[in-house]
Amino acid sequence: MQVPILRALALTAVGNAALSGRDVAGFYPNDPIFRFSASLDFMTPRDAGALRHVAQGVTDWFDKLKKRHCRGLRLHNAPMQQNKKLGHIDERLLVGMVGGGPRWLIEAVYGDHSELWEGFDRVGDQKAADKKIWLSAYILIGEAASAESVDTNIKGASIDLRDALLNIEPVARAIPGAGFADIFVAARETLEGKDLPYPLEFLRFAKMKPEAERLLKAAGRAWVFGAMGSWNDVGVDAALKPRYESASKVLFDALARAVLVSANSTYRR
């Protein structure tokens, strides 16, 4: 799973724990998802397109949300912004590229409205000795009325993911030398309760239900979409191509739902 997606999920889940009073001081910058982050700022727009810093680092942002009586955080995704000159490109094909794939938005819920925050990344010092080259920021992109509810159906999302994995496994086995079928089996077994070591250290700070953790770990294992060497990069013959495309879309949609549901299951209104 790409770091920007995992980061948005973690900020939502750990943020909800922090807003409920849990000590999450060890989360930032120690979690591996921040291994290559030189900075992580939170900014709001000013006049003439300028931006104003409102928080430096995750702990500072959580503290300021709490002081402003934020009720909790929820995760959403929105369609990728398509380039009209290039024509439509499936989101799964660009999810491994910087800025590609669905947009992942964090909703900060207040009494009468919500704020929407979106993450952005740019390269800083490419020669940094500690390899922390990314300058990251979450920017307030707008306010809206709070949604009445979000999808927190862990069982439903788990069934969707299981069915998607069962659907794509025979496709993977029909591609010589691809090696993805065993990945899909391992992800399905995780949903069924088999322990799968998956390094999600932030979970020790989040208050996530065991069944939501299983869903998230299975989604992480089955997340085969990326750049070179990923499921997107395999060669498929013409006869198999329609099944490959259909099964890929179904799995990508199920994985996206799993991310949203596992994150939003931590929201307690």
C-alpha positions in Angstrom: 0.0 0.0 0.0 1.4 3.4 -1.0 2.7 5.6 1.9 0.3 8.5 1.3 -2.7 6.2 1.6 -1.4 4.5 4.7 -0.5 7.9 6.2 -4.0 9.3 5.7 -5.4 6.1 7.2 -3.0 6.3 10.2 -3.7 10.0 10.8 -7.4 9.3 10.9 -7.2 6.2 13.2 -4.5 7.6 15.6 -6.1 11.0 15.5 -9.4 9.6 16.8 -7.5 7.9 19.6 -5.8 11.2 20.5 -9.0 13.1 20.4 -10.5 10.6 22.8 -7.7 11.2 25.3 -5.3 8.4 24.4 -1.5 9.2 24.6 -0.1 8.9 21.1 3.1 10.8 21.7 5.3 8.0 20.2 3.4 7.9 16.9 5.1 10.9 15.1 7.9 10.9 13.8 8.8 7.4 15.0 6.3 5.4 12.9 7.9 3.8 9.8 5.4 5.6 7.5 7.4 8.8 8.3 10.8 7.2 7.7 11.5 9.4 4.6 9.6 12.5 5.8 11.7 15.6 6.4 8.6 17.5 7.6 4.9 17.2 7.9 3.0 20.5 8.2 -0.7 21.5 8.3 -1.6 24.6 6.4 -4.6 26.8 5.6 -5.0 29.1 2.6 -4.5 32.8 2.9 -5.1 35.7 0.4 -3.4 35.6 -3.0 -2.9 31.8 -2.9 -0.5 31.9 0.0 -0.6 29.3 2.8 -0.4 29.7 6.5 1.1 27.2 8.9 -1.3 26.1 11.6 0.6 23.1 13.0 4.0 21.6 12.6 3.9 17.8 13.1 1.1 15.5 13.9 1.0 15.9 17.7 0.7 19.7 17.2 -2.2 19.2 14.8 -4.0 16.7 17.1 -3.7 19.1 20.0 -5.1 22.0 18.0 -8.0 19.9 16.8 -8.8 19.0 20.4 -8.7 22.6 21.5 -11.2 23.5 18.8 -13.5 20.7 20.0 -13.1 18.5 16.9 -15.4 15.5 17.4 -13.3 13.1 15.4 -11.7 12.3 12.0 -13.1 10.4 9.1 -11.5 9.3 5.8 -12.9 9.7 2.3 -11.7 9.2 -1.2 -12.5 11.3 -4.2 -11.9 10.6 -7.9 -8.5 11.3 -9.4 -8.2 14.4 -11.3 -8.0 13.3 -15.0 -5.9 15.0 -17.7 -8.4 15.7 -20.5 -5.6 15.7 -23.1 -4.6 12.1 -22.1 -8.1 10.8 -21.8 -9.4 8.6 -19.1 -6.9 6.4 -17.2 -8.0 3.9 -14.5 -7.0 5.1 -11.1 -5.4 1.7 -10.2 -2.9 2.3 -13.1 -1.5 5.5 -11.6 -1.8 4.8 -7.9 1.9 4.0 -7.7 2.8 7.4 -9.1 3.2 10.6 -7.0 -0.2 12.3 -7.0 -1.8 9.4 -8.9 -4.8 7.3 -7.9 -7.8 8.4 -5.8 -7.6 11.5 -3.6 -7.6 10.6 0.1 -9.3 13.3 2.2 -9.4 13.6 6.0 -12.6 15.1 7.4 -12.3 16.9 10.7 -15.9 16.9 12.2 -17.1 19.8 14.3 -20.5 20.6 15.8 -22.0 22.3 12.8 -19.6 21.7 9.9 -16.5 19.7 8.8 -13.1 20.6 7.4 -11.5 18.7 4.6 -7.8 18.2 4.6 -5.7 16.8 1.7 -2.1 15.6 1.7 0.5 16.7 -0.7 4.2 15.7 -1.1 7.2 17.3 -2.8 10.8 16.4 -2.9 13.2 18.4 -0.7 16.9 17.5 -0.4 17.5 14.5 -2.5 21.0 14.1 -1.1 19.9 14.0 2.6 22.1 11.7 4.5 19.2 10.3 6.5 17.2 9.8 3.2 14.4 12.1 4.6 13.7 13.7 1.3 9.9 14.3 1.4 8.4 17.6 2.4 4.8 16.8 3.2 1.8 18.9 4.1 -1.9 18.6 4.7 -3.8 21.6 3.4 -7.3 22.7 4.3 -9.1 22.5 0.9 -12.6 23.5 2.1 -15.4 23.2 4.6 -18.8 21.5 4.2 -21.7 20.3 6.1 -20.8 17.1 8.0 -22.0 13.9 6.3 -24.7 12.1 8.4 -22.8 8.8 8.3 -19.9 7.0 6.6 -19.3 3.4 5.7 -18.2 1.5 8.8 -19.5 -2.0 7.8 -16.5 -4.1 8.6 -18.4 -7.4 7.8 -19.6 -6.1 4.4 -16.2 -4.8 3.4 -14.6 -8.1 4.4 -17.1 -10.0 2.3 -16.4 -7.7 -0.7 -12.7 -8.2 -0.3 -13.0 -12.0 0.1 -15.2 -12.2 -3.0 -12.8 -10.0 -5.0 -9.8 -12.2 -4.0 -11.7 -15.4 -5.0 -12.5 -13.8 -8.3 -9.0 -12.7 -9.1 -7.0 -15.7 -7.9 -7.8 -17.9 -11.0 -6.9 -15.0 -13.2 -3.5 -14.8 -11.5 -3.0 -18.5 -11.9 -3.6 -18.2 -15.6 -0.7 -15.8 -16.0 2.6 -17.8 -16.3 5.3 -16.8 -13.8 3.3 -13.9 -12.3 3.4 -15.2 -8.8 0.4 -13.2 -7.5 -2.0 -16.0 -6.7 -0.3 -16.9 -3.5 -0.5 -13.3 -2.3 -4.3 -13.4 -2.9 -4.6 -16.6 -1.0 -2.6 -15.2 1.9 -4.8 -12.1 2.1 -7.9 -14.3 2.0 -6.6 -16.4 4.8 -5.9 -13.3 6.9 -9.6 -12.4 6.5 -10.5 -15.8 7.8 -8.4 -15.4 11.0 -4.9 -16.6 10.1 -2.3 -14.4 11.6 -0.3 -12.5 9.1 2.6 -10.4 10.3 2.2 -7.0 8.7 4.2 -4.1 10.0 1.5 -1.6 10.9 3.1 -0.1 14.0 0.6 2.7 14.3 -2.1 0.2 15.3 -0.7 0.1 18.8 -1.8 3.7 19.2 -5.2 3.4 17.4 -8.3 2.0 19.0 -9.2 -0.3 16.1 -11.4 -3.4 16.5 -9.7 -6.8 15.9 -11.9 -7.5 12.9 -11.0 -4.1 11.5 -7.3 -4.8 12.0 -7.8 -8.1 10.1 -9.5 -6.3 7.2 -6.7 -3.8 7.1 -3.9 -6.3 7.2 -5.6 -8.4 4.5 -6.0 -5.3 2.3 -2.4 -4.4 2.8 -1.3 -7.9 1.8 -3.5 -7.8 -1.3 -2.5 -4.3 -2.4 -0.7 -5.4 -5.5 -1.3 -2.2 -7.4 1.7 0.0 -8.1 4.4 0.8 -10.6 7.0 -1.5 -12.2 6.8 -5.1 -11.0 3.3 -4.7 -9.6 0.1 -6.4 -10.8 -0.4 -3.4 -13.1 2.8 -4.3 -14.9 2.1 -8.0 -15.8 1.7 -9.1 -19.4 -1.6 -10.6 -20.2 -2.6 -12.2 -23.5 -5.6 -10.9 -25.4 -7.9 -13.8 -24.5 -7.4 -13.2 -20.7 -7.4 -9.4 -20.9 -11.1 -8.8 -20.3 -11.1 -11.0 -17.1 -7.9 -9.4 -15.9 -9.3 -5.9 -16.3 -12.6 -6.7 -14.7 -11.1 -8.6 -11.7 -8.5 -5.8 -11.2 -11.2 -3.2 -11.0 -13.3 -5.2 -8.5 -10.2 -5.9 -6.3 -9.1 -2.2 -6.4 -12.6 -1.0 -5.4 -12.8 -3.6 -2.6 -9.3 -2.6 -1.3 -10.3 1.1 -1.3 -13.4 0.3 0.6 -11.4 -1.7 3.1 -9.1 1.2 3.8 -12.0 3.6 4.3 -14.0 1.2 6.6 -11.0 0.3 8.8 -10.1 3.9 9.2 -13.7 5.1 9.9 -14.5 2.3 12.3 -12.3 4.3 14.8 -14.7 7.3 14.6 -16.8 7.6 17.7 -19.3 10.4 17.5 
